[in-house]
Amino acid sequence: MALYVIGDLHLSLSTEKPMDVFGSRWAGYVEKLRNGWLSRVKEEDTVILAGDISWGMDPEEAKADFDFIEALPGQKIILKGNHDYWWQTLAKLNRFMEENYYKTIRFLHNNAYEVEDFIICGSRGWYTDERGGVAVRGADATKIVAREVQRIGMSLDAGKKLQAEALSRGEEKEILAFLHFPPIFKGYICDEIILELYRKGVERCYFGHIHGNYEAARVINYSDIDFYLISADYLLFEPLKIEKKV
């Protein structure tokens, strides 16, 4: 039973949103993703999907993409990306999952999950206008970053409770953080988010969103935290296995 992660599937099985405009690596990406997934992930495994899952504008429009994900082996935990316009309240999303008989898809939002040797925490994250690429033009970056820090904190607090419960059973489990936006990348640093991760004892954080930067380092170490880029095209559409620290 293993844990994997991959971000930015950008599925559009029921919408017209070709991804090959972003480079030749995206040509035939759905089949690449299917093959990469099937070559690694087994039914008993879990895969974290770190945002930008579907171009659908609502759950119904994204249904073909959810069908694709549901049919793949393993359990899936999805967090929100900036292009996940289909995202709604957890209650509505969970009801949609139930109504469509999806059994392997859950959502990460202000909560946490215990998976094997790990505690899964995370949120979307954000860029700030002053220090890097703008996520949404005209957005009040200060307020949005503060809100994201709060959401990450809520998830990590929930994770801390799960970690303590596991420890009471004699089981040590590492808290992992998953974000869509990079908290650090090529000179951009979101100090607020990184400080929250550091305060809560996170040692490994995984992020997506970045495309086309295939020469980028796989791991960035900052403030005693290892940050991993896990965008689908960067990973050649093959989910990354997360190993237990030794």
C-alpha positions as CSV (number, residue, x, y, z in Angstrom):
1,M,0.0,0.0,0.0
2,A,1.8,3.1,-1.3
3,L,1.3,6.8,-1.5
4,Y,1.7,8.8,-4.8
5,V,1.2,12.4,-5.9
6,I,0.7,14.2,-9.2
7,G,-0.8,17.6,-10.0
8,D,-2.3,19.4,-12.9
9,L,-4.0,16.6,-14.9
10,H,-6.0,19.3,-16.8
11,L,-8.5,16.8,-18.1
12,S,-11.0,18.0,-20.6
13,L,-12.8,14.8,-21.8
14,S,-16.1,16.7,-22.2
15,T,-14.8,20.2,-23.0
16,E,-12.7,21.6,-25.8
17,K,-9.5,22.6,-24.1
18,P,-6.5,21.2,-25.9
19,M,-3.3,21.2,-23.8
20,D,-0.8,20.7,-26.6
21,V,-0.7,24.5,-27.0
22,F,1.5,24.4,-23.9
23,G,4.2,22.3,-25.6
24,S,4.8,19.0,-27.3
25,R,5.1,17.1,-24.0
26,W,1.3,17.5,-23.7
27,A,0.6,15.7,-26.9
28,G,-1.5,12.6,-26.1
29,Y,-1.3,13.4,-22.4
30,V,-4.4,11.5,-21.4
31,E,-3.1,8.3,-22.7
32,K,0.3,9.1,-21.2
33,L,-1.3,9.7,-17.8
34,R,-3.3,6.5,-18.0
35,N,-0.3,4.4,-18.9
36,G,1.9,6.1,-16.3
37,W,-0.7,5.5,-13.6
38,L,-1.4,1.9,-14.5
39,S,2.3,1.1,-14.5
40,R,2.7,2.2,-10.9
41,V,-0.5,2.5,-8.9
42,K,-2.3,-0.6,-7.5
43,E,-5.9,-0.8,-6.1
44,E,-4.6,-0.6,-2.5
45,D,-2.6,2.6,-3.1
46,T,-3.6,6.2,-2.7
47,V,-2.8,9.1,-5.0
48,I,-2.9,12.8,-4.1
49,L,-4.1,15.0,-7.0
50,A,-2.7,18.4,-6.3
51,G,-5.2,20.7,-8.1
52,D,-6.1,21.7,-11.7
53,I,-7.8,18.4,-12.2
54,S,-10.5,19.3,-14.8
55,W,-11.4,22.1,-17.1
56,G,-15.1,21.5,-16.4
57,M,-17.0,24.6,-15.2
58,D,-19.2,22.6,-12.8
59,P,-19.3,19.0,-11.5
60,E,-21.6,17.9,-14.3
61,E,-19.3,19.2,-17.0
62,A,-16.4,17.6,-15.2
63,K,-18.2,14.3,-14.8
64,A,-16.3,12.6,-17.7
65,D,-13.1,13.5,-16.1
66,F,-14.2,12.2,-12.7
67,D,-15.3,9.0,-14.5
68,F,-11.7,8.7,-15.9
69,I,-10.2,9.3,-12.4
70,E,-12.6,6.9,-10.7
71,A,-11.8,4.1,-13.2
72,L,-8.1,4.3,-12.4
73,P,-6.7,2.1,-9.6
74,G,-6.3,3.4,-6.1
75,Q,-7.9,5.9,-3.8
76,K,-7.7,9.5,-4.8
77,I,-7.6,12.7,-2.7
78,I,-8.1,15.9,-4.6
79,L,-7.3,19.4,-3.5
80,K,-8.3,22.6,-5.3
81,G,-6.3,24.3,-8.1
82,N,-6.8,27.8,-9.6
83,H,-8.5,26.3,-12.7
84,D,-10.8,23.9,-10.8
85,Y,-13.9,26.0,-11.6
86,W,-16.1,23.0,-10.9
87,W,-15.2,23.2,-7.2
88,Q,-18.1,23.7,-4.8
89,T,-18.7,23.3,-1.1
90,L,-17.6,20.0,0.3
91,A,-21.2,19.1,1.1
92,K,-22.2,19.6,-2.6
93,L,-19.1,17.8,-3.9
94,N,-19.6,14.8,-1.6
95,R,-23.2,14.6,-2.6
96,F,-22.2,14.6,-6.2
97,M,-19.8,11.8,-5.5
98,E,-22.5,9.8,-3.8
99,E,-25.1,10.4,-6.5
100,N,-22.7,9.2,-9.2
101,Y,-21.5,6.2,-7.1
102,Y,-17.9,7.3,-7.0
103,K,-16.1,5.2,-4.4
104,T,-12.5,6.3,-4.7
105,I,-12.5,10.1,-4.7
106,R,-12.2,12.3,-1.6
107,F,-11.4,16.0,-1.2
108,L,-8.8,17.8,0.9
109,H,-10.1,21.2,2.2
110,N,-9.7,22.4,5.8
111,N,-9.3,18.7,6.8
112,A,-6.7,16.0,6.9
113,Y,-6.4,12.3,6.2
114,E,-4.4,9.4,7.6
115,V,-2.9,7.3,4.8
116,E,-0.4,4.5,5.7
117,D,2.7,6.1,7.3
118,F,1.5,9.6,6.6
119,I,-0.9,12.4,7.5
120,I,-2.2,14.2,4.4
121,C,-2.7,18.0,4.8
122,G,-2.9,20.9,2.3
123,S,-4.7,23.6,0.5
124,R,-4.5,25.6,-2.7
125,G,-1.9,28.3,-1.7
126,W,-1.5,31.5,-3.7
127,Y,0.9,33.9,-5.4
128,T,1.2,37.5,-4.2
129,D,1.2,40.4,-6.7
130,E,4.3,42.0,-5.3
131,R,6.6,39.0,-5.3
132,G,5.7,36.9,-8.3
133,G,3.2,35.8,-10.9
134,V,-0.3,37.0,-10.4
135,A,-2.8,34.2,-9.9
136,V,-5.9,36.3,-10.6
137,R,-5.7,39.9,-11.9
138,G,-7.0,42.4,-9.4
139,A,-7.2,39.9,-6.6
140,D,-6.4,41.3,-3.1
141,A,-3.3,39.2,-2.6
142,T,-2.8,40.1,1.1
143,K,-6.3,39.0,2.0
144,I,-6.1,35.8,-0.1
145,V,-2.7,34.8,1.3
146,A,-4.0,35.3,4.8
147,R,-7.0,33.2,4.0
148,E,-4.9,30.4,2.5
149,V,-2.6,30.5,5.5
150,Q,-5.7,30.0,7.7
151,R,-6.9,27.1,5.6
152,I,-3.5,25.5,5.6
153,G,-3.4,26.0,9.3
154,M,-6.8,24.3,9.8
155,S,-5.7,21.4,7.7
156,L,-2.4,21.0,9.6
157,D,-4.2,21.3,13.0
158,A,-6.5,18.5,11.9
159,G,-3.4,16.6,10.8
160,K,-1.8,17.2,14.2
161,K,-4.8,15.6,15.9
162,L,-4.5,12.5,13.6
163,Q,-0.8,12.4,14.3
164,A,-1.3,12.5,18.0
165,E,-4.0,9.7,17.8
166,A,-1.6,7.6,15.8
167,L,1.2,8.2,18.3
168,S,-1.1,7.1,21.2
169,R,-1.3,3.8,19.3
170,G,2.5,3.6,19.1
171,E,2.5,4.6,15.4
172,E,4.7,7.5,14.2
173,K,3.3,9.2,11.1
174,E,4.8,12.1,9.2
175,I,2.7,15.1,8.3
176,L,3.0,15.9,4.5
177,A,1.7,19.2,3.0
178,F,0.3,19.4,-0.5
179,L,-0.4,22.7,-2.3
180,H,-1.4,23.7,-5.8
181,F,0.6,26.9,-6.0
182,P,4.3,26.9,-5.3
183,P,5.2,28.5,-1.9
184,I,8.7,28.9,-3.4
185,F,10.0,28.8,-6.9
186,K,12.7,30.7,-8.8
187,G,13.1,33.7,-6.5
188,Y,9.4,33.7,-5.5
189,I,8.9,33.0,-1.8
190,C,5.6,33.2,0.1
191,D,6.9,33.7,3.6
192,E,3.5,33.6,5.2
193,I,2.7,30.1,3.9
194,I,6.3,28.8,4.5
195,L,6.3,30.1,8.1
196,E,3.0,28.3,8.8
197,L,4.4,25.0,7.4
198,Y,7.6,25.5,9.5
199,R,5.7,26.3,12.7
200,K,3.6,23.1,12.3
201,G,6.7,21.0,11.8
202,V,6.2,20.1,8.1
203,E,9.4,18.7,6.5
204,R,8.1,17.8,3.1
205,C,5.8,19.9,0.8
206,Y,4.6,19.1,-2.7
207,F,3.3,21.6,-5.2
208,G,2.2,21.8,-8.9
209,H,1.0,24.7,-11.1
210,I,4.4,25.2,-12.8
211,H,4.5,24.0,-16.5
212,G,7.3,23.9,-19.0
213,N,10.1,24.3,-16.5
214,Y,11.6,20.9,-17.2
215,E,15.1,21.9,-16.1
216,A,13.9,23.0,-12.6
217,A,15.3,21.2,-9.6
218,R,13.1,18.3,-8.4
219,V,13.6,19.4,-4.8
220,I,14.1,22.8,-3.2
221,N,15.2,23.0,0.4
222,Y,14.3,26.1,2.3
223,S,13.7,26.7,6.0
224,D,14.4,23.1,6.7
225,I,11.6,22.0,4.4
226,D,12.0,20.0,1.2
227,F,9.6,21.4,-1.6
228,Y,8.9,19.0,-4.5
229,L,7.6,20.1,-8.0
230,I,5.0,17.5,-9.1
231,S,3.2,19.0,-12.1
232,A,2.0,16.2,-14.4
233,D,4.1,17.4,-17.4
234,Y,7.2,17.7,-15.2
235,L,6.7,14.1,-14.0
236,L,6.1,12.9,-17.5
237,F,2.6,12.1,-16.4
238,E,3.8,9.4,-14.0
239,P,2.6,9.7,-10.4
240,L,5.5,10.2,-8.0
241,K,5.8,7.6,-5.2
242,I,6.4,9.1,-1.7
243,E,8.7,7.0,0.3
244,K,8.8,6.9,4.1
245,K,11.7,8.7,5.6
246,V,14.4,6.5,7.1
